[in-house]
Amino acid sequence: MNIQWYPGHMTKTRRMMETHIKLVDMVIELLDARIPQASKNPDIDKLAAGKPRLILLTKADIADAAITARWAEYFRAAGFFTLGIDLKAGKQKAANAQLSAMVEKMMADKLARHAKKGRLAVPIRAMVAGIPNVGKSTFINLLAGRAATNVADRPGVTRGRQWISVRPAGKTPPAGAFGGFDLLDTPGVLWPKFDDPDVGLRLAVTGAVSDTILDKITLAEHLIIMLAEAAPAALANRYKCETPTLADIGQARGFKMKGAAIDLERTAIMLLDEFRAGKLGRISLEAPV
């Protein structure tokens, strides 16, 4: 099965990113920790060439912690600055501290030049990029400490570029110090063609592509196949059934229509929602080789 989803606004987004890349000091690329490889847009490698790049592994709280640690090492070995970050409410202070320390390290030369010239702390201009529904707006709102961008648990909410200023709390930093961010929030963007069908399926089951492109029953059945390999006990533990087919899960939840038939549509929606919310446990669908 070959899933493809590239709505028209993504072409506009890509052109906008190409135009604005010269305005930023660095690129912050967000990847879904459950599917870091499938969620890594190859076009961003070309777009961000020559720019310092920080990879943030989002949704790590619902991914397998040991596998996420392996992915972090994988990307560091490939030459990327990498950080796992918790985007849950109440984590603003810790997230800011983690990110600030990493960016100060990445941008040390630039900050040193400012200090040598005696210039006041200058914010780092960063483009925030990633696939749809990976958490870009949540990340920016967490750093800003306010609802600076719209957030929803579906792809395609952010449609235009937005600049958001994030400044350190408290006293003004000294000359040459890290002075916060000017963040360029960009809409989630995919690439025009997924050469590997498995990439499209992983993006679909995690909610990065629109649920309207494939019927939910078929998608849920593919998720069951993926979970059988990635987390064999997850479905049995959650739904208390020995042979967790979609019908068995519906039976266990009592999702019946008139007569004895199982409501597979309702079951599929429930299964996808519970997986995406982390209710099946901390599961990664990909591991580094």
VEXZA-233672 format. One record per atom (N, C-alpha, C, CB): y, x, z; atom name; residue number from 1. Coordinates in steps of 0.2 Angstrom, whole numbers. Glycine has a CB too. Layout:
// residues N
       y       x       z   at     i
       Y       X       Z   CA   NUM
...
//
This chain:
// residues 289
       y       x       z   at     i
      -6       4       0    N     1
       0       0       0   CA     1
       6       4       0    C     1
       0      -5       6   CB     1
      11       3      -5    N     2
      17       8      -5   CA     2
      23       4      -4    C     2
      17      11     -13   CB     2
      25       4       2    N     3
      31       1       4   CA     3
      38       5       2    C     3
      32       0      12   CB     3
      42       1      -1    N     4
      49       4      -3   CA     4
      54       0      -1    C     4
      49       5     -11   CB     4
      60       2       2    N     5
      65      -2       4   CA     5
      72       3       4    C     5
      64      -4      12   CB     5
      76       1      -1    N     6
      82       5      -2   CA     6
      88       0      -4    C     6
      81      11      -7   CB     6
      90      -4       1    N     7
      96      -8      -1   CA     7
     102      -5      -4    C     7
      98     -13       5   CB     7
     106      -8      -8    N     8
     112      -5     -11   CA     8
     116      -2      -7    C     8
     115     -11     -15   CB     8
     117      -4      -1    N     9
     123      -1       4   CA     9
     121       6       5    C     9
     124      -5      10   CB     9
     114       8       5    N    10
     112      15       6   CA    10
     114      20       1    C    10
     104      15       7   CB    10
     115      18      -5    N    11
     118      22     -10   CA    11
     125      24      -8    C    11
     117      19     -17   CB    11
     129      19      -6    N    12
     136      20      -4   CA    12
     136      24       2    C    12
     139      13      -3   CB    12
     132      23       6    N    13
     132      28      12   CA    13
     130      35      11    C    13
     126      25      17   CB    13
     126      36       6    N    14
     124      43       4   CA    14
     130      46       1    C    14
     118      43       0   CB    14
     134      43      -3    N    15
     140      46      -6   CA    15
     145      47      -1    C    15
     142      41     -12   CB    15
     146      42       4    N    16
     151      43       9   CA    16
     149      49      13    C    16
     151      37      13   CB    16
     143      50      15    N    17
     141      56      19   CA    17
     142      63      15    C    17
     133      56      20   CB    17
     141      63       8    N    18
     142      69       4   CA    18
     149      70       4    C    18
     139      67      -3   CB    18
     154      65       4    N    19
     161      66       4   CA    19
     163      69      11    C    19
     164      60       2   CB    19
     161      66      16    N    20
     163      68      23   CA    20
     160      74      26    C    20
     163      62      27   CB    20
     155      76      23    N    21
     151      82      27   CA    21
     156      88      28    C    21
     145      84      23   CB    21
     161      89      23    N    22
     165      95      24   CA    22
     170      94      29    C    22
     169      96      17   CB    22
     171      88      32    N    23
     175      87      37   CA    23
     173      88      44    C    23
     178      79      37   CB    23
     166      89      45    N    24
     163      90      51   CA    24
     161      97      53    C    24
     157      85      52   CB    24
     160      99      59    N    25
     158     106      61   CA    25
     150     106      61    C    25
     161     107      68   CB    25
     147     100      63    N    26
     140     100      64   CA    26
     137      93      62    C    26
     138     103      71   CB    26
     130      93      62    N    27
     127      87      60   CA    27
     122      86      66    C    27
     123      87      54   CB    27
     122      80      69    N    28
     117      78      74   CA    28
     113      73      71    C    28
     121      74      80   CB    28
     106      75      70    N    29
     101      71      66   CA    29
      97      68      71    C    29
      97      75      61   CB    29
      96      61      71    N    30
      91      58      76   CA    30
      85      56      73    C    30
      95      51      79   CB    30
      79      58      76    N    31
      73      56      74   CA    31
      69      52      79    C    31
      69      63      72   CB    31
      65      48      76    N    32
      61      43      81   CA    32
      55      48      83    C    32
      58      37      77   CB    32
      55      49      90    N    33
      50      53      93   CA    33
      43      51      92    C    33
      51      54     100   CB    33
      42      45      90    N    34
      35      42      89   CA    34
      33      44      82    C    34
      35      35      89   CB    34
      37      45      77    N    35
      36      47      70   CA    35
      41      52      68    C    35
      36      41      66   CB    35
      41      58      71    N    36
      47      63      69   CA    36
      46      65      61    C    36
      46      69      73   CB    36
      40      65      59    N    37
      40      68      52   CA    37
      42      62      47    C    37
      33      70      50   CB    37
      39      56      48    N    38
      41      50      44   CA    38
      48      48      44    C    38
      36      44      46   CB    38
      51      49      50    N    39
      58      47      51   CA    39
      63      53      49    C    39
      59      45      58   CB    39
      61      58      46    N    40
      65      64      44   CA    40
      67      63      37    C    40
      62      71      46   CB    40
      73      61      36    N    41
      76      60      29   CA    41
      77      66      25    C    41
      82      56      29   CB    41
      73      68      20    N    42
      73      74      17   CA    42
      80      75      13    C    42
      68      75      11   CB    42
      84      70      12    N    43
      90      71       9   CA    43
      95      74      14    C    43
      93      64       7   CB    43
      94      73      20    N    44
      99      76      25   CA    44
      98      84      25    C    44
      97      73      32   CB    44
      92      86      24    N    45
      91      93      23   CA    45
      96      96      18    C    45
      84      95      22   CB    45
      97      93      12    N    46
     101      95       7   CA    46
     108      94       9    C    46
     100      91       0   CB    46
     110      88      12    N    47
     117      86      14   CA    47
     120      91      19    C    47
     117      79      16   CB    47
     116      93      24    N    48
     118      97      29   CA    48
     117     104      28    C    48
     115      95      36   CB    48
     115     106      23    N    49
     114     113      21   CA    49
     120     117      23    C    49
     112     115      14   CB    49
     119     123      27    N    50
     125     127      29   CA    50
     129     125      35    C    50
     130     127      23   CB    50
     127     119      38    N    51
     130     116      44   CA    51
     125     117      50    C    51
     132     109      43   CB    51
     128     119      56    N    52
     124     119      62   CA    52
     121     112      63    C    52
     127     121      68   CB    52
     114     111      64    N    53
     111     105      65   CA    53
     107     104      71    C    53
     107     103      59   CB    53
     109      99      75    N    54
     105      97      81   CA    54
     100      91      80    C    54
     110      96      87   CB    54
      94      92      81    N    55
      89      86      81   CA    55
      88      83      87    C    55
      83      89      78   CB    55
      89      77      88    N    56
      88      73      94   CA    56
      82      69      93    C    56
      94      69      96   CB    56
      77      69      97    N    57
      71      65      97   CA    57
      72      59     102    C    57
      65      69      99   CB    57
      74      53      98    N    58
      75      47     102   CA    58
      69      43     103    C    58
      80      43      98   CB    58
      69      38     108    N    59
      64      34     109   CA    59
      58      38     112    C    59
      61      30     103   CB    59
      60      44     115    N    60
      55      48     118   CA    60
      52      45     124    C    60
      58      55     120   CB    60
      55      40     127    N    61
      52      37     133   CA    61
      47      32     132    C    61
      58      33     137   CB    61
      46      30     125    N    62
      40      26     123   CA    62
      35      30     119    C    62
      42      20     120   CB    62
      36      37     118    N    63
      32      41     114   CA    63
      28      45     119    C    63
      36      46     109   CB    63
      22      48     117    N    64
      18      52     121   CA    64
      22      59     123    C    64
      11      54     117   CB    64
      23      60     129    N    65
      27      65     131   CA    65
      24      72     129    C    65
      28      65     139   CB    65
      18      73     129    N    66
      15      80     127   CA    66
      16      81     120    C    66
       8      80     129   CB    66
      15      76     116    N    67
      16      76     109   CA    67
      23      77     107    C    67
      13      70     105   CB    67
      28      74     110    N    68
      35      75     109   CA    68
      37      82     111    C    68
      39      70     114   CB    68
      34      85     116    N    69
      36      92     118   CA    69
      33      97     112    C    69
      32      94     124   CB    69
      28      95     109    N    70
      25      99     104   CA    70
      30      98      98    C    70
      18      97     102   CB    70
      32      92      96    N    71
      37      92      91   CA    71
      43      96      92    C    71
      39      84      90   CB    71
      46      96      98    N    72
      52      99     100   CA    72
      51     107      98    C    72
      54      98     107   CB    72
      45     109     100    N    73
      44     116      98   CA    73
      43     118      91    C    73
      37     119     102   CB    73
      40     113      88    N    74
      39     113      80   CA    74
      46     114      77    C    74
      35     107      78   CB    74
      51     110      79    N    75
      57     110      76   CA    75
      61     116      78    C    75
      61     104      77   CB    75
      60     118      84    N    76
      64     124      86   CA    76
      61     130      82    C    76
      63     126      93   CB    76
      55     130      81    N    77
      52     136      77   CA    77
      54     136      70    C    77
      44     135      77   CB    77
      56     130      67    N    78
      59     129      60   CA    78
      66     131      60    C    78
      57     122      58   CB    78
      69     133      66    N    79
      76     135      66   CA    79
      81     130      68    C    79
      78     137      59   CB    79
      79     124      70    N    80
      83     119      72   CA    80
      85     119      80    C    80
      81     112      70   CB    80
      91     118      82    N    81
      92     116      89   CA    81
      89     109      90    C    81
     100     116      91   CB    81
      85     108      96    N    82
      82     102      97   CA    82
      82     100     104    C    82
      74     103      95   CB    82
      83      93     105    N    83
      84      90     111   CA    83
      81      84     112    C    83
      91      90     113   CB    83
      77      82     117    N    84
      74      75     118   CA    84
      80      72     123    C    84
      67      75     121   CB    84
      81      66     121    N    85
      87      63     125   CA    85
      85      56     127    C    85
      93      63     121   CB    85
      86      54     133    N    86
      85      47     135   CA    86
      91      42     134    C    86
      83      47     143   CB    86
      90      37     130    N    87
      96      33     128   CA    87
      96      27     132    C    87
      95      31     121   CB    87
      92      26     138    N    88
      92      20     142   CA    88
      98      20     146    C    88
      86      20     146   CB    88
     100      13     148    N    89
     106      12     151   CA    89
     106      16     158    C    89
     107       5     153   CB    89
     111      19     160    N    90
     112      22     166   CA    90
     111      30     166    C    90
     107      20     171   CB    90
     109      32     159    N    91
     108      39     158   CA    91
     114      43     155    C    91
     102      40     154   CB    91
     120      40     155    N    92
     125      43     152   CA    92
     127      50     154    C    92
     131      38     153   CB    92
     127      51     161    N    93
     129      57     164   CA    93
     124      63     162    C    93
     130      57     171   CB    93
     118      61     162    N    94
     113      66     161   CA    94
     113      68     153    C    94
     106      64     163   CB    94
     114      63     149    N    95
     114      64     142   CA    95
     120      68     140    C    95
     114      57     138   CB    95
     126      66     143    N    96
     132      70     141   CA    96
     131      78     143    C    96
     138      67     145   CB    96
     128      79     149    N    97
     127      86     151   CA    97
     122      90     147    C    97
     125      86     159   CB    97
     117      86     145    N    98
     112      90     141   CA    98
     115      91     134    C    98
     106      85     140   CB    98
     118      86     131    N    99
     121      87     124   CA    99
     127      92     124    C    99
     124      81     122   CB    99
     131      92     129    N   100
     137      97     130   CA   100
     134     104     130    C   100
     141      95     136   CB   100
     129     105     134    N   101
     127     112     135   CA   101
     124     114     129    C   101
     121     112     141   CB   101
     120     110     125    N   102
     117     112     119   CA   102
     123     114     113    C   102
     112     107     116   CB   102
     128     109     113    N   103
     133     110     108   CA   103
     137     116     110    C   103
     137     104     108   CB   103
     138     118     116    N   104
     142     124     118   CA   104
     138     130     115    C   104
     143     124     125   CB   104
     132     130     116    N   105
     128     135     113   CA   105
     128     136     106    C   105
     120     135     116   CB   105
     127     130     102    N   106
     127     130      95   CA   106
     134     132      92    C   106
     126     123      93   CB   106
     139     130      95    N   107
     146     131      93   CA   107
     150     137      96    C   107
     150     125      93   CB   107
     146     142      99    N   108
     149     147     103   CA   108
     154     151      99    C   108
     143     151     106   CB   108
     152     153      93    N   109
     157     157      89   CA   109
     164     153      88    C   109
     154     158      82   CB   109
     163     147      86    N   110
     169     143      85   CA   110
     174     142      91    C   110
     168     136      82   CB   110
     170     141      97    N   111
     174     140     103   CA   111
     177     147     105    C   111
     169     138     109   CB   111
     173     153     104    N   112
     176     159     105   CA   112
     182     161     101    C   112
     171     165     104   CB   112
     182     158      95    N   113
     188     159      91   CA   113
     194     156      94    C   113
     187     157      83   CB   113
     193     150      96    N   114
     198     146      99   CA   114
     201     149     105    C   114
     196     139     101   CB   114
     197     152     109    N   115
     199     155     116   CA   115
     203     161     114    C   115
     192     157     120   CB   115
     201     165     109    N   116
     204     171     107   CA   116
     211     170     105    C   116
     201     175     102   CB   116
     212     164     102    N   117
     219     162     100   CA   117
     223     158     105    C   117
     218     158      93   CB   117
     220     157     111    N   118
     223     153     116   CA   118
     224     146     115    C   118
     230     156     117   CB   118
     220     143     110    N   119
     221     136     108   CA   119
     218     132     114    C   119
     218     135     101   CB   119
     221     126     115    N   120
     218     121     119   CA   120
     211     119     117    C   120
     223     115     120   CB   120
     207     116     121    N   121
     200     114     120   CA   121
     201     109     114    C   121
     197     111     126   CB   121
     197     111     109    N   122
     197     107     103   CA   122
     190     103     102    C   122
     198     111      96   CB   122
     190      97     101    N   123
     184      93     101   CA   123
     180      95      94    C   123
     185      85     100   CB   123
     173      95      95    N   124
     169      96      90   CA   124
     168      90      85    C   124
     162      99      92   CB   124
     169      91      79    N   125
     168      85      74   CA   125
     161      85      72    C   125
     173      85      68   CB   125
     157      80      73    N   126
     150      79      72   CA   126
     148      73      68    C   126
     146      80      78   CB   126
     144      74      63    N   127
     141      68      59   CA   127
     135      66      63    C   127
     140      69      52   CB   127
     134      60      64    N   128
     128      57      67   CA   128
     124      54      62    C   128
     129      52      73   CB   128
     118      56      60    N   129
     114      54      55   CA   129
     107      52      57    C   129
     114      59      49   CB   129
     104      48      53    N   130
      97      46      54   CA   130
      95      40      50    C   130
      96      45      61   CB   130
      89      38      51    N   131
      86      32      47   CA   131
      88      26      51    C   131
      78      32      47   CB   131
      88      20      48    N   132
      90      14      52   CA   132
      86      13      58    C   132
      89       8      47   CB   132
      89      10      63    N   133
      86       8      69   CA   133
      83      14      73    C   133
      80       3      68   CB   133
      86      20      72    N   134
      83      25      76   CA   134
      87      27      83    C   134
      83      32      72   CB   134
      93      23      83    N   135
      96      23      90   CA   135
     103      27      89    C   135
      92      27      95   CB   135
     106      27      83    N   136
     112      31      82   CA   136
     118      27      86    C   136
     114      31      75   CB   136
     119      21      85    N   137
     124      17      89   CA   137
     123      17      96    C   137
     124      10      86   CB   137
     117      17      99    N   138
     115      17     106   CA   138
     117      24     109    C   138
     108      16     107   CB   138
     116      29     105    N   139
     117      36     107   CA   139
     125      37     108    C   139
     115      41     102   CB   139
     129      34     103    N   140
     136      35     103   CA   140
     139      31     109    C   140
     139      33      96   CB   140
     136      25     110    N   141
     139      21     115   CA   141
     137      24     122    C   141
     136      14     115   CB   141
     132      27     122    N   142
     130      31     129   CA   142
     135      36     130    C   142
     123      33     128   CB   142
     136      40     125    N   143
     141      46     126   CA   143
     148      43     128    C   143
     141      50     120   CB   143
     150      38     124    N   144
     157      36     125   CA   144
     158      32     131    C   144
     159      31     119   CB   144
     152      29     134    N   145
     152      25     140   CA   145
     155      18     139    C   145
     157      29     145   CB   145
     155      16     133    N   146
     158       9     131   CA   146
     154       7     124    C   146
     165      10     130   CB   146
     155       1     123    N   147
     152      -2     117   CA   147
     157       0     111    C   147
     151     -10     117   CB   147
     156       6     109    N   148
     160       9     103   CA   148
     158       6      96    C   148
     161      16     103   CB   148
     151       5      96    N   149
     148       3      90   CA   149
     143      -3      91    C   149
     144       8      86   CB   149
     142      -7      86    N   150
     137     -13      87   CA   150
     130     -10      87    C   150
     138     -17      81   CB   150
     126     -13      91    N   151
     119     -12      92   CA   151
     115     -18      91    C   151
     118      -8      99   CB   151
     109     -17      88    N   152
     104     -22      88   CA   152
      97     -19      86    C   152
     106     -28      82   CB   152
      92     -23      88    N   153
      85     -20      87   CA   153
      83     -22      80    C   153
      80     -23      93   CB   153
      86     -20      75    N   154
      84     -21      68   CA   154
      88     -17      64    C   154
      85     -29      66   CB   154
      86     -15      58    N   155
      89     -10      54   CA   155
      95     -14      50    C   155
      84      -7      48   CB   155
     100      -9      48    N   156
     105     -12      44   CA   156
     111     -15      47    C   156
     102     -17      39   CB   156
     112     -14      54    N   157
     118     -17      58   CA   157
     124     -13      56    C   157
     116     -17      65   CB   157
     124      -6      56    N   158
     130      -2      55   CA   158
     130      -2      47    C   158
     129       5      58   CB   158
     136      -4      44    N   159
     137      -4      37   CA   159
     142       1      35    C   159
     138     -11      34   CB   159
     147       3      39    N   160
     152       7      37   CA   160
     153      13      42    C   160
     159       3      36   CB   160
     157      18      39    N   161
     158      24      44   CA   161
     163      22      49    C   161
     161      30      40   CB   161
     162      25      55    N   162
     166      24      61   CA   162
     167      31      64    C   162
     163      19      66   CB   162
     173      33      66    N   163
     175      39      70   CA   163
     176      37      77    C   163
     181      43      67   CB   163
     172      40      82    N   164
     173      38      89   CA   164
     174      44      93    C   164
     166      35      91   CB   164
     179      44      97    N   165
     181      50     101   CA   165
     178      50     108    C   165
     189      50     102   CB   165
     175      55     110    N   166
     172      56     116   CA   166
     175      62     120    C   166
     164      56     116   CB   166
     178      61     125    N   167
     181      67     129   CA   167
     178      68     136    C   167
     189      65     129   CB   167
     178      74     138    N   168
     175      75     145   CA   168
     180      72     150    C   168
     175      83     146   CB   168
     176      69     155    N   169
     180      66     161   CA   169
     183      71     165    C   169
     175      61     165   CB   169
     188      69     169    N   170
     191      74     173   CA   170
     197      78     170    C   170
     186      78     176   CB   170
     197      84     173    N   171
     203      88     171   CA   171
     202      91     163    C   171
     203      95     175   CB   171
     208      92     160    N   172
     208      95     153   CA   172
     204     102     153    C   172
     215      95     150   CB   172
     199     103     149    N   173
     196     109     149   CA   173
     201     115     147    C   173
     190     109     144   CB   173
     199     121     149    N   174
     203     127     147   CA   174
     203     128     140    C   174
     202     133     151   CB   174
     208     132     138    N   175
     208     135     131   CA   175
     201     138     129    C   175
     213     140     129   CB   175
     199     136     123    N   176
     192     138     120   CA   176
     186     135     123    C   176
     192     145     122   CB   176
     187     130     128    N   177
     181     127     130   CA   177
     179     121     126    C   177
     183     124     138   CB   177
     173     118     127    N   178
     171     112     123   CA   178
     175     106     125    C   178
     163     111     125   CB   178
     178     103     121    N   179
     183      98     122   CA   179
     181      91     120    C   179
     189      99     119   CB   179
     174      90     120    N   180
     171      84     118   CA   180
     170      83     111    C   180
     176      78     120   CB   180
     169      77     109    N   181
     167      75     102   CA   181
     172      71      98    C   181
     160      73     101   CB   181
     172      72      91    N   182
     174      66      87   CA   182
     168      65      83    C   182
     181      69      82   CB   182
     165      59      84    N   183
     159      58      81   CA   183
     159      53      75    C   183
     154      55      86   CB   183
     157      55      69    N   184
     156      51      64   CA   184
     150      47      63    C   184
     158      55      57   CB   184
     150      41      65    N   185
     144      37      65   CA   185
     143      34      58    C   185
     145      30      70   CB   185
     137      35      55    N   186
     135      33      48   CA   186
     130      28      48    C   186
     133      39      44   CB   186
     130      23      44    N   187
     124      19      43   CA   187
     118      22      42    C   187
     126      14      38   CB   187
     112      19      45    N   188
     106      21      44   CA   188
     104      22      36    C   188
     100      17      48   CB   188
     101      27      34    N   189
     100      28      27   CA   189
      93      31      26    C   189
     105      33      24   CB   189
      89      28      22    N   190
      83      31      20   CA   190
      84      35      13    C   190
      77      25      19   CB   190
      78      37      10    N   191
      78      40       3   CA   191
      75      35      -2    C   191
      75      47       4   CB   191
      77      36      -8    N   192
      75      31     -13   CA   192
      68      29     -14    C   192
      78      33     -20   CB   192
      63      34     -13    N   193
      56      33     -14   CA   193
      52      37      -9    C   193
      54      35     -21   CB   193
      48      33      -6    N   194
      43      37      -1   CA   194
      37      39      -5    C   194
      41      32       5   CB   194
      36      45      -6    N   195
      30      48     -10   CA   195
      23      46      -7    C   195
      31      55     -12   CB   195
      24      47       0    N   196
      17      46       4   CA   196
      17      39       6    C   196
      17      51      10   CB   196
      13      34       5    N   197
      12      27       7   CA   197
      12      27      15    C   197
       6      24       4   CB   197
       9      32      18    N   198
       9      31      25   CA   198
      16      32      28    C   198
       4      37      28   CB   198
      20      35      25    N   199
      27      36      28   CA   199
      30      29      28    C   199
      31      41      23   CB   199
      30      25      23    N   200
      32      19      22   CA   200
      29      14      28    C   200
      31      16      16   CB   200
      23      15      29    N   201
      20      10      34   CA   201
      22      12      41    C   201
      12      11      33   CB   201
      23      19      42    N   202
      25      21      49   CA   202
      32      18      50    C   202
      24      28      50   CB   202
      36      19      45    N   203
      43      17      46   CA   203
      43       9      47    C   203
      47      18      39   CB   203
      39       5      44    N   204
      38      -2      44   CA   204
      36      -4      51    C   204
      34      -5      39   CB   204
      31      -1      54    N   205
      28      -3      60   CA   205
      33      -2      66    C   205
      21       0      61   CB   205
      37       3      65    N   206
      42       5      70   CA   206
      49       2      69    C   206
      43      13      70   CB   206
      49      -2      64    N   207
      55      -6      63   CA   207
      61      -3      59    C   207
      58      -8      70   CB   207
      60       3      56    N   208
      65       6      52   CA   208
      67       3      46    C   208
      63      13      51   CB   208
      62      -1      43    N   209
      63      -5      37   CA   209
      63     -12      38    C   209
      58      -3      31   CB   209
      66     -16      34    N   210
      66     -23      36   CA   210
      59     -27      36    C   210
      70     -27      30   CB   210
      58     -31      41    N   211
      52     -35      42   CA   211
      51     -40      36    C   211
      52     -38      48   CB   211
      56     -41      32    N   212
      55     -46      27   CA   212
      52     -43      20    C   212
      62     -48      24   CB   212
      50     -36      20    N   213
      47     -34      14   CA   213
      40     -34      14    C   213
      50     -26      13   CB   213
      37     -35      20    N   214
      30     -36      20   CA   214
      28     -41      25    C   214
      26     -29      22   CB   214
      23     -45      24    N   215
      21     -51      29   CA   215
      19     -48      35    C   215
      16     -55      26   CB   215
      20     -51      41    N   216
      19     -48      47   CA   216
      12     -47      49    C   216
      23     -52      53   CB   216
       8     -52      46    N   217
       1     -51      48   CA   217
      -2     -45      45    C   217
      -3     -57      45   CB   217
      -1     -43      38    N   218
      -3     -37      35   CA   218
       0     -31      39    C   218
      -1     -37      28   CB   218
       6     -31      41    N   219
       9     -25      44   CA   219
       6     -24      51    C   219
      17     -27      45   CB   219
       4     -30      55    N   220
       1     -29      61   CA   220
      -6     -26      61    C   220
       1     -36      65   CB   220
      -9     -28      55    N   221
     -16     -26      54   CA   221
     -16     -18      53    C   221
     -20     -29      48   CB   221
     -11     -16      49    N   222
     -10      -9      48   CA   222
      -9      -5      55    C   222
      -5      -7      43   CB   222
      -5      -8      59    N   223
      -3      -5      65   CA   223
      -9      -4      69    C   223
       2     -10      69   CB   223
     -14      -9      69    N   224
     -20      -9      73   CA   224
     -24      -3      71    C   224
     -24     -16      72   CB   224
     -24      -2      64    N   225
     -28       4      61   CA   225
     -25      10      64    C   225
     -28       4      53   CB   225
     -18      11      64    N   226
     -15      17      66   CA   226
     -16      18      74    C   226
      -7      16      65   CB   226
     -16      13      77    N   227
     -17      14      85   CA   227
     -25      16      86    C   227
     -16       7      88   CB   227
     -29      13      82    N   228
     -36      15      83   CA   228
     -37      23      83    C   228
     -41      12      78   CB   228
     -33      26      79    N   229
     -33      34      78   CA   229
     -28      37      83    C   229
     -31      36      71   CB   229
     -22      34      84    N   230
     -17      38      89   CA   230
     -19      36      96    C   230
     -11      36      87   CB   230
     -21      30      98    N   231
     -21      28     105   CA   231
     -27      23     105    C   231
     -15      25     108   CB   231
     -33      25     105    N   232
     -39      21     104   CA   232
     -40      15     110    C   232
     -45      25     104   CB   232
     -38      17     116    N   233
     -38      12     121   CA   233
     -33       8     122    C   233
     -40      16     127   CB   233
     -27       9     119    N   234
     -21       5     120   CA   234
     -22      -2     119    C   234
     -15       8     116   CB   234
     -25      -5     114    N   235
     -25     -12     113   CA   235
     -30     -15     118    C   235
     -27     -13     106   CB   235
     -36     -12     119    N   236
     -41     -15     123   CA   236
     -38     -15     130    C   236
     -47     -10     123   CB   236
     -34     -10     132    N   237
     -31     -10     139   CA   237
     -26     -16     140    C   237
     -28      -3     141   CB   237
     -22     -17     135    N   238
     -17     -22     135   CA   238
     -19     -29     134    C   238
     -12     -20     129   CB   238
     -24     -30     130    N   239
     -26     -37     128   CA   239
     -33     -39     131    C   239
     -26     -38     121   CB   239
     -36     -34     134    N   240
     -42     -35     138   CA   240
     -48     -38     133    C   240
     -41     -40     144   CB   240
     -48     -35     127    N   241
     -53     -37     123   CA   241
     -57     -31     120    C   241
     -50     -41     117   CB   241
     -63     -31     119    N   242
     -67     -26     117   CA   242
     -66     -23     110    C   242
     -75     -27     118   CB   242
     -66     -28     105    N   243
     -65     -27      98   CA   243
     -58     -29      96    C   243
     -70     -30      94   CB   243
     -53     -25      97    N   244
     -46     -28      96   CA   244
     -44     -29      89    C   244
     -41     -24      99   CB   244
     -47     -34      86    N   245
     -44     -36      79   CA   245
     -38     -41      80    C   245
     -49     -40      75   CB   245
     -34     -42      75    N   246
     -28     -47      76   CA   246
     -31     -53      79    C   246
     -24     -47      70   CB   246
     -36     -56      76    N   247
     -39     -62      79   CA   247
     -41     -62      86    C   247
     -45     -65      75   CB   247
     -44     -56      88    N   248
     -46     -55      95   CA   248
     -40     -55     100    C   248
     -50     -49      96   CB   248
     -35     -52      97    N   249
     -29     -52     102   CA   249
     -26     -58     102    C   249
     -24     -47      98   CB   249
     -25     -62      97    N   250
     -23     -69      97   CA   250
     -27     -73     102    C   250
     -22     -72      90   CB   250
     -34     -72     102    N   251
     -38     -76     106   CA   251
     -37     -75     113    C   251
     -45     -75     104   CB   251
     -36     -68     115    N   252
     -35     -66     121   CA   252
     -28     -69     124    C   252
     -34     -58     122   CB   252
     -23     -69     120    N   253
     -17     -72     122   CA   253
     -16     -80     122    C   253
     -11     -69     118   CB   253
     -21     -83     119    N   254
     -21     -90     119   CA   254
     -17     -93     113    C   254
     -19     -93     125   CB   254
     -16     -89     108    N   255
     -11     -91     102   CA   255
     -16     -95      97    C   255
      -8     -85      99   CB   255
     -16    -101      99    N   256
     -20    -106      95   CA   256
     -16    -111      91    C   256
     -26    -109      99   CB   256
     -18    -113      85    N   257
     -15    -118      82   CA   257
     -19    -125      83    C   257
     -14    -117      74   CB   257
     -18    -130      80    N   258
     -22    -136      81   CA   258
     -29    -135      79    C   258
     -19    -142      77   CB   258
     -34    -137      83    N   259
     -41    -135      82   CA   259
     -42    -128      85    C   259
     -42    -135      74   CB   259
     -47    -124      82    N   260
     -49    -118      85   CA   260
     -46    -112      81    C   260
     -56    -117      84   CB   260
     -42    -113      76    N   261
     -39    -108      73   CA   261
     -34    -104      77    C   261
     -36    -110      66   CB   261
     -34     -97      76    N   262
     -29     -93      79   CA   262
     -23     -92      75    C   262
     -32     -85      80   CB   262
     -17     -92      79    N   263
     -11     -92      75   CA   263
      -9     -84      74    C   263
      -5     -95      80   CB   263
     -12     -82      68    N   264
     -11     -75      67   CA   264
      -4     -73      66    C   264
     -15     -73      60   CB   264
       0     -77      63    N   265
       7     -75      62   CA   265
      11     -74      69    C   265
      11     -81      58   CB   265
      10     -78      74    N   266
      13     -78      80   CA   266
      10     -71      84    C   266
      11     -84      85   CB   266
       3     -70      83    N   267
       0     -64      86   CA   267
       3     -58      83    C   267
      -7     -65      85   CB   267
       4     -58      76    N   268
       7     -52      73   CA   268
      14     -50      75    C   268
       7     -53      65   CB   268
      18     -55      76    N   269
      25     -54      78   CA   269
      25     -52      86    C   269
      29     -61      78   CB   269
      20     -55      90    N   270
      20     -52      97   CA   270
      18     -45      97    C   270
      15     -57     101   CB   270
      12     -43      93    N   271
      10     -36      93   CA   271
      15     -31      91    C   271
       4     -36      89   CB   271
      19     -33      86    N   272
      24     -28      83   CA   272
      29     -27      88    C   272
      27     -31      76   CB   272
      31     -33      91    N   273
      37     -33      96   CA   273
      35     -29     102    C   273
      39     -40      98   CB   273
      28     -30     105    N   274
      26     -26     111   CA   274
      25     -19     109    C   274
      20     -29     113   CB   274
      23     -17     103    N   275
      22     -10     102   CA   275
      29      -7     101    C   275
      19      -9      95   CB   275
      34     -10      98    N   276
      41      -7      97   CA   276
      44      -6     104    C   276
      45     -11      92   CB   276
      43     -11     109    N   277
      46     -11     115   CA   277
      42      -6     120    C   277
      46     -17     118   CB   277
      37      -3     118    N   278
      33       2     122   CA   278
      28      -1     127    C   278
      38       6     126   CB   278
      27      -8     126    N   279
      23     -11     131   CA   279
      15      -9     130    C   279
      24     -19     130   CB   279
      14      -6     125    N   280
       7      -4     124   CA   280
       5       3     127    C   280
       5      -4     117   CB   280
      11       6     130    N   281
      10      13     133   CA   281
      15      17     128    C   281
       3      15     133   CB   281
      15      24     131    N   282
      18      29     127   CA   282
      14      32     122    C   282
      21      35     132   CB   282
      16      30     115    N   283
      11      31     110   CA   283
      15      35     104    C   283
       8      25     107   CB   283
      12      40     102    N   284
      15      43      96   CA   284
      10      42      90    C   284
      16      51      97   CB   284
      13      41      84    N   285
       9      40      78   CA   285
       8      46      74    C   285
      12      34      74   CB   285
      12      51      76    N   286
      11      57      72   CA   286
      11      63      77    C   286
      17      58      67   CB   286
       7      68      75    N   287
       7      75      79   CA   287
       8      80      75    C   287
       1      75      84   CB   287
      12      86      77    N   288
      13      92      72   CA   288
       6      95      71    C   288
      18      96      75   CB   288
       5      98      65    N   289
      -1     101      64   CA   289
      -1     108      66    C   289
      -2     101      56   CB   289
//
